[in-house]
Structures are given as structure tokens and as C-alpha cells.
Amino acid sequence: MIRWSLLGGIASTLVATAMAQQVQVYRCPGPPVLYTDALTPAEARDKGCRTIEGAPITVLQAPRPRPAASTSPAAAAARASDTKVDPASQRQRDSDARRILEEELKREEEKLAALKREYNNGEPERLGSERNYQTYLDRVSSMKASITRIESDVAAIKRELAKIGP
């Protein structure tokens, strides 16, 4: 009698273990990647999901949202008034930004003109320290890269000036 009850207990444990192992966890593609055990094999196949076998699964809780500092209408109005800028002050800021950008544009254009003069259409004068021809070629390619970079900087400054307006 004891043997039968012992065998029954072992059998029920084996059945429970087998049932626990039959649960399939699927990894479904797509943003965001979905890990689920709530699909049938047919649904998983239709969605292009793969089974995950033997991989440990970690479940993370989402962070709790922070409560707002103050939700009163007066606090909301105070925040809204803090973000508004006086039109005269904004015009002054825009004119300062325009002046700074124009100065920077002038400096960059002068630097570009000087570099283009030195570059001499790809044939700059050879320096006395450039006895090795490869050193000369390296300097020429460096100058060409600098010209390209400064030209893109000038174009970016002009775009920023166009955004500010007259």
C-alpha cells in the first residue's frame, strides 16, 4: 500500500513537471520585441515567433510614474508665464544672435579665402621642410579637407542666419 501511494506521489510530481515544461515561451519580432507564453503554436507561427528553449527569462517591472510637483491651476499658470518672453527682449536676443553669427561668418569666409589662396587650385608652393614629396601631398590633401570643412561651416552659418531672418 505504501508503495502505491509513493508511486502515485512520484507520478503526480512527474506529470506536474511535464506540464510545466510544456509551456512554450515565444519571442516575436518587431519593434518592440515581444516575449510571451500566451500564444498558441499556430498564432506564433503566423506571427513569425520563435520558441525559446532553456533560456532563463527575467521579468522587470516598469518604473512608476512620478507624481506632478503641483497640479493646481495657479502653478500651471505660473509655469506658463515663466516661459513667455517679452517681445522686445526676444528682438534683442535675435539681433544679438544675428550679430554674432555675422561676425563668425565673416571670420570663416576670411579664413576660407586665405586657405584657398594658399591652396592655389591644388598646387600650393612647396615648403622647405617638405623634402619628401609624400609630405607635400599630405599637406595638400589636408588643405583640401580643411577647405571642404570650412565651406560646410560657412553654409551652416548662412542657414542659421536665414532661420533668424532680417
N, C-alpha and C positions, 0 to 999 in steps of 0.2 A: 504494500500500500504506500509506503514511504517512497519507494522507487517511482511509482506512477505520479505522485504529486511533485517529486523532484523533476521528473522528466517533463511534466506539464509546465512547471515554472520556467525551465530552460527553453522549452518550445515557445512559450509566450514571449520570453525575452528575445529569442531569435526572430520571431515574427515582428515584434516592435522595432527591432534593429533593421530588419529588411524593409519595413515600411518607411522608416526614417531615411534609409539610403535611396529609396525610390523617388524622393522629392528632387526634382531637377531644377537647377538654377540656370537661367539663361542670361546671356549677355547680348543685348540687342543694339545694333549700330545706330548711328545718327546723333546729331547734337541734341540734347545731351545723351550720352551712352546710358542705357537703362539696364540695370541688373534686377531680375525679377524671378519669382518662382510661381507667379500667378497665371502663367500661360499654359495652354495645352500644347502638346507636341506639334499639332497641326498649325496652331496660331504662331508658334515660334518659328516654324519652317516658313510660313507665309511672310513673316516679317524679316526673315533673314537672320534670326537669332541663333547663337551657338550655345551649346551646353558647356557649363563649367564643371569640371570634374576634379575633385581632390584639392581645389584651391580654397584656402580659408577666406571667408567673407567677413568683412568688418562693416558694421553699420554705425554711421555717425549721425548725431542729432544736429539739426540745423540750429544756428545761433538764434537766440531770442532777440526780437527787435527791441531797440532801446526806446523807452518812452520819451515823448517830446518834452523839452525843458519846460515849456509853458504853452498851453493851448488856448489861452484866453484871447479874445478878440483884441484887447488893448496891446498885448505883447506882439501879436501878428502885425498890427498897425505900426507899432514902434519899429519892428524889423523892416517893414516896407519903407518907412520914411528914412531909415538909415541908408538904404541902398540907392535912393534917389540923389542925383547930383544937380546942383544949381546950374542952369543953362550957361550962365556967364562963366562959371568955374569950368564947365566942360569945354567951352570955346577956348578958354585959356590953356587948358591941357592939350587940346587938339593943336593949337598954334605952337605950343612948346614942342610937341612931338614932331610936328611938321618941320620946325626949325632944326631940330636935332637930326632928323632923317636927311634934310637937305645938306647939312654940314657933312654928314657921313657919306652921302652920295658924292659930294664934291671931292672929299679926300680919296675915296675909292676910284673915282674917274681920273684924278691926277696920278694916282699910283698905277692905274692901268695904262695911261698914256706913257709914263716913264718906262714901264716894263716893255711896252710894245716898241718904243724907240730902241731900247737895249736889245730886244729880240731881233730886230732888223729883218723881219719876214723869214725867220728861221735860220738866219746866218749871222749870229752875233759875232762881234770881234772876239778873237781868241785871247785869253788871258795868259800872262807869262807863266803862271803856275800850272797851266794846262799843257804840259809837255806830252802827256798821254792823250791820244785822240779820244779814247773812251770817256775820259773825264770831261772833255769838251762836250761830247754827245750827251752825257748825263746832265750837264748843266743846261743844255738846250732843251732837253725833254722836261726838266724841272721848271724851266721858264715857261714852256708851253702849258704845262699843267697849272702853273700859277695864273697865267693869263686866263685860262678857262674858268678857274675858280673865281677870280675877281670879276669876270664878266657875269657869272651867275649871281654873284653878290650884288652887283650893280642892278641886274634885272630884278632881284628880290626887293631891293630898296625902292626901286621905281614902282613895283606892285604895291608895296606898303604905302607909298605916297599917294597912289591912286585910290587906295581904300580910305585914306583920311579926307581926300577931296581938297578943293581950293581953299 
